Amino acid sequence: MGLFSIFKKKQEPEKVIIPTDGIKALADGILFEDGDVFLKWGADIEASKFYAKKEYRADRVIYQWGEKSILNGLKLPLKTVCWNHKQHGDIKSFESVDFLVEGEAAEGQFRSLKEHIENIFGAPKSYDDLQPGEVSLEWKIKAVKIALNFFNKERPKVQLEIGWWL
């Protein structure tokens, strides 16, 4: 404690206002609609402790959020992967959520996700230079990208990723 520390303004924690519309809030973060939990893009995941489970790997930490409702009722088991080489110091920055499903249900899940997202954001940008049986769709909302991918190599696989891309 220094001589003039009594004159310093006390730091108050930033108040987060939980938005009521997850679509409008997407530019700033993701709203888990079923629990009224709002996570700002770039925030420290560890500070909020809203994750259900944390798994350590050699090169990353995986935060399991559990099954959450996002984007006007899309209910999915979501996770966030924080790659150690991309993080700054000990802070695990919240930059994306993703969903992955493999197997026979993947193709139907892809169609369902595509329809739901198109109803909200319109037609996606599509990539044609992919392998046969692969589809890559993308929507951009300000600094946020929604990527929906379908892969059909050994096993059909769908990945949805919503992230803050600067």
C-alpha positions in Angstrom: 0.0 0.0 0.0 1.6 3.2 -1.1 1.3 6.7 0.3 -1.1 7.9 -2.3 -3.1 4.7 -2.7 -6.0 6.1 -0.7 -6.6 8.5 -3.6 -6.9 5.8 -6.3 -10.3 5.0 -7.6 -11.5 1.6 -6.6 -11.9 -0.8 -9.4 -15.5 -2.1 -9.7 -16.2 -5.3 -11.6 -17.7 -4.7 -15.0 -21.4 -5.3 -14.9 -22.7 -7.5 -17.6 -26.2 -6.9 -18.8 -27.8 -10.1 -20.0 -29.4 -9.4 -23.4 -32.8 -10.8 -24.1 -32.3 -11.5 -27.8 -29.4 -13.9 -28.6 -29.4 -12.9 -32.3 -28.9 -9.2 -31.6 -26.3 -10.0 -28.9 -24.3 -12.3 -31.2 -21.9 -9.5 -32.2 -20.9 -9.1 -28.5 -21.1 -12.7 -27.2 -23.3 -15.8 -27.0 -26.5 -16.1 -25.0 -27.4 -19.4 -23.5 -31.1 -18.9 -23.6 -32.2 -21.6 -21.2 -30.2 -20.2 -18.3 -30.0 -16.5 -19.3 -26.2 -16.8 -19.3 -24.4 -14.4 -21.5 -20.7 -14.9 -22.3 -18.8 -12.0 -23.9 -16.4 -12.8 -26.7 -12.9 -12.5 -25.4 -13.9 -12.9 -21.7 -11.9 -15.1 -19.4 -13.7 -18.5 -19.2 -12.3 -19.3 -15.8 -13.6 -16.1 -14.3 -17.3 -17.0 -14.9 -17.2 -20.8 -14.1 -20.3 -21.3 -16.2 -18.9 -24.4 -17.9 -20.1 -27.9 -16.8 -16.8 -29.7 -17.2 -13.1 -29.0 -18.0 -10.8 -31.5 -19.7 -7.1 -31.0 -20.0 -5.1 -32.3 -23.0 -1.4 -31.8 -23.8 -2.0 -28.9 -26.2 -5.5 -27.6 -25.2 -8.2 -27.2 -22.6 -11.7 -28.3 -23.6 -14.6 -26.6 -21.8 -17.9 -28.6 -22.0 -20.9 -26.3 -21.6 -23.5 -29.1 -21.6 -26.7 -29.0 -23.7 -27.5 -25.3 -24.2 -30.2 -23.4 -26.2 -28.8 -20.7 -28.6 -29.9 -18.8 -31.6 -33.6 -18.8 -30.9 -34.0 -22.3 -29.6 -31.2 -24.4 -31.2 -30.5 -26.9 -28.4 -27.1 -28.5 -28.7 -24.3 -29.9 -26.5 -21.6 -27.3 -26.9 -17.9 -27.0 -26.1 -15.1 -24.5 -26.4 -11.5 -25.5 -27.2 -8.7 -23.2 -25.9 -5.5 -24.1 -27.7 -2.5 -23.4 -25.4 -0.4 -21.9 -28.2 -3.1 -19.4 -29.0 -3.9 -18.2 -25.5 -2.1 -15.3 -23.8 -0.8 -16.2 -20.4 -3.0 -18.0 -17.9 -6.2 -16.4 -19.3 -8.4 -18.8 -21.3 -10.2 -16.4 -23.6 -13.7 -17.3 -24.8 -13.6 -17.1 -28.6 -16.0 -19.7 -29.9 -18.4 -22.5 -29.2 -18.8 -25.6 -31.3 -20.9 -28.7 -31.8 -19.8 -31.9 -33.4 -21.8 -35.1 -34.3 -20.7 -38.2 -36.2 -22.5 -41.2 -37.6 -25.7 -41.9 -39.3 -27.6 -38.9 -37.8 -25.0 -36.4 -39.1 -26.7 -35.8 -42.5 -30.1 -35.1 -41.0 -28.5 -32.9 -38.3 -26.7 -30.9 -41.0 -29.9 -30.2 -42.9 -31.7 -29.2 -39.7 -29.0 -26.8 -38.6 -28.7 -25.3 -42.1 -32.4 -24.6 -42.2 -32.5 -23.1 -38.7 -29.6 -20.8 -39.4 -30.8 -19.8 -42.9 -34.2 -18.8 -41.4 -32.3 -16.4 -39.1 -29.4 -15.1 -41.2 -30.4 -15.8 -44.8 -28.4 -17.6 -47.5 -24.8 -18.6 -46.5 -21.6 -18.2 -48.4 -20.8 -21.7 -49.8 -17.5 -23.1 -50.8 -17.3 -25.2 -53.9 -13.6 -26.3 -54.0 -14.1 -29.1 -51.5 -13.8 -32.9 -51.8 -16.9 -34.8 -53.1 -19.4 -35.3 -50.3 -18.1 -32.2 -48.3 -20.1 -29.0 -47.7 -18.8 -25.9 -46.1 -21.2 -23.0 -45.3 -20.4 -19.7 -43.7 -22.4 -16.7 -42.3 -20.7 -13.5 -41.0 -22.3 -11.2 -38.5 -19.9 -8.3 -37.8 -16.8 -9.9 -36.3 -18.6 -13.2 -35.7 -18.5 -16.2 -38.1 -20.9 -19.1 -38.1 -19.4 -22.1 -39.9 -21.4 -25.2 -40.7 -19.4 -28.1 -42.2 -20.4 -31.6 -43.4 -17.7 -34.2 -44.0 -18.4 -37.7 -45.4 -15.2 -39.7 -45.6 -15.1 -42.8 -43.4 -18.1 -41.6 -41.3 -20.4 -38.7 -41.9 -19.6 -35.8 -39.5 -21.1 -32.4 -38.9 -19.4 -29.5 -37.2 -21.0 -26.2 -36.2 -18.7 -23.4 -34.9 -19.7 -20.0 -33.8 -16.8 -17.7 -33.1 -15.4 -14.3 -32.7 -12.9 -13.8 -35.5 -10.9 -10.6 -35.5 
